[in-house]
Amino acid sequence: MFLNELSSLKSKRSSQTQKIVLVLDAHFISFLHLDIGGIPELEMKEVATSYYNLAQSDPDVVCLLGYFWPGGFDDPSAKGARELPQNAKDEYIRIGKIISGK
């Protein structure tokens, strides 16, 4: 479904030179991610890896931005990136180092 939406977005650009910013799902809301999406909190690392791999494979993507750092934005029970399991935070760090070259 996500890739279909990305294709739809690309088809609606005003110019084929227009670039894309991907917004990484870097938060966790149990009733959405787990109950509806079937994604346990410990699999948020794989979510990050998938977004990074997609960004790397698509020359139209120029930015990968995580949504969101603190918890509680979309729902009081929402966990932000800084509150996710260490494996997810380690993946954000790994991706950041690859992108920044540091």
N, C-alpha and C positions, 0 to 999 in steps of 0.2 A: 504494500500500500504506500509506504513512504517513497519508494522509488517512482511509483506512478505520479505522486504529487510533485516530486522533483521534476519529472519530465513535463508535467503540466506547467509548472512554473517557468521552465526553460522555453516552452512554446509561446509564452505570453510576454517575453521580454521585448522591449521596444527595439532592441538591436542585439544581434548575436554576439556583439563584443561586450555587452553588459555582463558584469561578473556577479557571482553569487556568494552570499555569506550564509554558511550553515550554522544553525544554533543548536549546539549539542545539548541533549537532554541530561543535564547535570544536577538533577534533583530527584527526590523520591517521595511520592505520595502513595501510601499503601493501597488505598481503595482504587486508585487509577493504575499504577504500575503493576502491583501484584494481583489484585482482584480482577481487573479487567484485562490488563496486558499480559499477565502471567510472568512478570519479571520480578524475581526476588531481589531484595536489596543487594545481596552479594554479587549479583550479575550486572550491576551498574558499571563495573569495569569493562565487561564485554560490550556494553552499550557505547562507552567511550571509544573503545577500540574500533568498533564498527563505523562510527561517525568519522574517526580519523582516517580509516582506510578508504571510506567513500570520498572524503575531501582530497586525499592524496591521488586518487584515481581519476578525478574529474578536473580537467584543466580550467573549467569555468569557475571553480570554487577558489576564492582568494582569502577566505577567512573562516576560522572555526572558533566560535564563541560559545562559552559555556553558560547555560541558563540554569540556575542561579547560584550565587555563592552562599548567602545566608538562608536559613530556613524560615518557614512561616509566611511566605509571600502569597502563594495561591491557596493555601489552606493552613490553619493553625498547626496541623500535624505534619506539614511538609518539611522534609529534611533537605537542606541545601547541600551543595558540593562539599563544604567543609565539615558536614555532619555525617557524610556517608562512610561506609567501611574503608579501612586503610587500603585495601586492594584497589578501590576506585580512585582514591586520592593519589596513590602511587602511579596509577595509569595517567592521571591528569599531569602529574609531574613529568613522567616519561615523554608524553606527547609534547608538552611545553618545551622540554629540552631539545627534542628533535626539531620542532618548528623554529626555535630561537637559535639553535646551534650552540647552546651553552650546556 
